[in-house]
């Protein structure tokens, strides 16, 4: 496994990082929407 080129490993970690970033954005967006909904319910 150590004989593999580091380029493949770098690409894999890059893919994981991108996926992690996307999931983080989705979580942040859903939290923002939930907060806005709660605020609307509180005001009405």
N, C-alpha and C positions, 0 to 999 in steps of 0.2 A: 504493500500500500504506500510505502514511503518512496517507491520508485516512480510514482506518478508525477507528472509535471505540476508545479505550483500554480500554473495558469488556470487549470480546471478547478482547483480548490478555491482560488480567488473568485472565479465566476460563480461557484456555488454559494460562497459567503455573500457575494454581491446580490444574488437572487434572494437569499434569505433576508438580507437587509431591506431590500425593496419591498418584499412581502410584509415584513414587520412594519415598515413605514406606512404602507397602505392600510393595514389593520389598525394601526394607531390613529390614523386620520379618520377611519370609519368609526372607531370608538369615540373619538373627540366629537365628531359630528352628531352621533346619536345622543351623547350626553348633552350637547348644546340644544338639540331638538327637545329632549325630555325636560330640560330646565325651562325652555320657553313655554312648553305646554303647561308645566306646573305653575309658571308665572301667570299665564292666561287664566287658568282655573282659579288662582288666588285672587286675581283682579276682578273676575266676573262672579 
